[in-house]
């Protein structure tokens, strides 16, 4: 079990630039959390005013994470997870879902926001049987991610790679596809790629443009067809790449399509 101490308050304050909106804190605002600053709230609320659907997308993505991790743990026997772009901890994080079903599961989170780091070190605590750890890295550093995650995960055994809401932060398509390719190539047969990201809509595009004007990072909304390319060479599980609420929603759920798509695929 990994539970490193949180960053000292002085170190955290020095490493944070609270005048610039950050995607993890904006997302936290949409989920109803409290870990955000005025610049984050401005960006989050401005986007939600232009694109109200974003609130449903954020919450739908969290529910999808629960469904995907539960399926991988119970249905596919996965006991190792690499969750990149984890964001700020909320309810039912990857390790909580996986270790609830299989306490021996090993989970490595990756993010590069200092506030995420200090929360992760303090709160993302695994079961005694399993391991929960954290890597401070950007998704654009796949080599570093794999090197550090390899200290916790056994890359000779299947891994569930989780990329939720992170690849849209990589604007260049070729770079984005290459990053995912490098991560998947490092995993053995029997591993899985779970990817979920926002897709194009006029309202989202306008919200992104306005937030970029106040310092938010660029965001590349892709079409569902463009998201399919992330799974090239892999076996997409039914129902393929679909709107986030429609991926195996369960018999009682009645989700509507949103401007967010996802898929789960196996490496053979």
C-alpha positions, 0 to 999 in steps of 0.5 A: 500500500502506498500513501506518501505524505502530501506536499508541504503547504509552502511547497504546494503554494509555490508550485501552483499558478492559481491565476491560470485555469487548470483542467483538473480543477475545472473538472472538479468544479463541474463535478461539484467538488471544492478544489478550485480557485477563482480562475478555475471557477471563472473558466468552468462557469463560463464554459457551462453557461455556453455549453450546459451539457458539460455538467452531464458529460463530467458526471457521465464520464465518472459513471463510465469509469465505474462501469469500465473498471468494474468490467475489467476487474470482474469480467476480464480479470485485470488486476493492474491499472494505469490511469493517466490524467486522473484529475482530483480525487472524488468518489469511486476512483479507479483504485476504489472500484478495482480494489472493492472487487479485487483487493489485490489490484495495483493502481498507478495514477498519473497527473501533473497538477501540484494540487492533484499531486498533494491530494493523491498522496494524501487520499489515494490509499489502497488496500493492504493487499494491493498497491495505489501509487502516483506518478507526477508526469504529463501525458506527453511524457510516455517514456517517463510514465512507463519507466515510473509505473514499471516500478509498481506494475508488472508489464509482463502481465495484462494492464488496464490503461485508462485515458479519460479526458486527457488526450484532447489536451494533446492538440496535434493529432499525430502526436496524440496517436503516437503517445497512445501507440507508445503506451499500448506497445509497452503493454502485453497481450491481454491488456486493455485500452479504455479511452473517453474524450469530448467530441465536437459540437459548436457549443463546446468549440465556442466554450473552448475558444472563450476559455483559451482567451482567459488562459485555459490550455488549448483543447482539441475536440475530435470526431468519433471517427478520429477517436476510433483511430486511437484503437487501431490494431486493437480489438474493440469490445461491443458496442465500439466507440459510442457516446459516453452514457451509451457504453453498456449503461445497464438495463435501468439506465436511460442515457442520452447521447452527449458530445463525449465518446468512449471505447474499450479495446483489447490488445491481442 
